[in-house]
């Protein structure tokens, strides 16, 4: 199933397409641009279960898998190859069978962990106060992102990341429910 279908099925409250006035919006995409720290690829070191992660994206992608070799294959990558490795493993059937049921809760866990462990992220998120937050689409808007209209007045898209960031900023936390085993990462350490 496509991510959009998983969200519609398991998290209907997060399913939808939204518009945001550009003049009232903070948009992020590349980590080396303003607001880049809001993205999951930003260098915001995290430690979970005693295991270091160099960015929230790596944590998110590792949590898609139960197979130790698949998890390690994602964990050892840096930058975009993290996502590419995960996508390849997904196509080959390695994704956890219950992934759709945990997708947004995993994303919330990653954001809450980043919020708790990274002062720079908390500070930048607070600085967005009073604005909408959108993740810029690369080409076309999708479940996670939004695209600026041709006339430059409106961002439109699913904007899941932006909506979760606004929720985190406004509430100071996100509620999630995950199975205990999904939060164990010690298999990633060593040569196993």
Secondary structure as GFF3:
##gff-version 3
##sequence-region A 1 192
A	DSSP	alpha_helix	3	10	.	.	.	ID=ss1
A	DSSP	three_ten_helix	12	14	.	.	.	ID=ss2
A	DSSP	beta_strand	18	21	.	.	.	ID=ss3
A	DSSP	three_ten_helix	22	24	.	.	.	ID=ss4
A	DSSP	beta_strand	25	28	.	.	.	ID=ss5
A	DSSP	three_ten_helix	36	38	.	.	.	ID=ss6
A	DSSP	beta_strand	46	48	.	.	.	ID=ss7
A	DSSP	beta_strand	51	53	.	.	.	ID=ss8
A	DSSP	alpha_helix	56	62	.	.	.	ID=ss9
A	DSSP	alpha_helix	68	75	.	.	.	ID=ss10
A	DSSP	alpha_helix	81	91	.	.	.	ID=ss11
A	DSSP	alpha_helix	99	117	.	.	.	ID=ss12
A	DSSP	alpha_helix	119	127	.	.	.	ID=ss13
A	DSSP	beta_strand	132	135	.	.	.	ID=ss14
A	DSSP	beta_strand	146	148	.	.	.	ID=ss15
A	DSSP	beta_strand	154	157	.	.	.	ID=ss16
A	DSSP	alpha_helix	160	171	.	.	.	ID=ss17
A	DSSP	three_ten_helix	180	183	.	.	.	ID=ss18
A	DSSP	three_ten_helix	186	188	.	.	.	ID=ss19
###
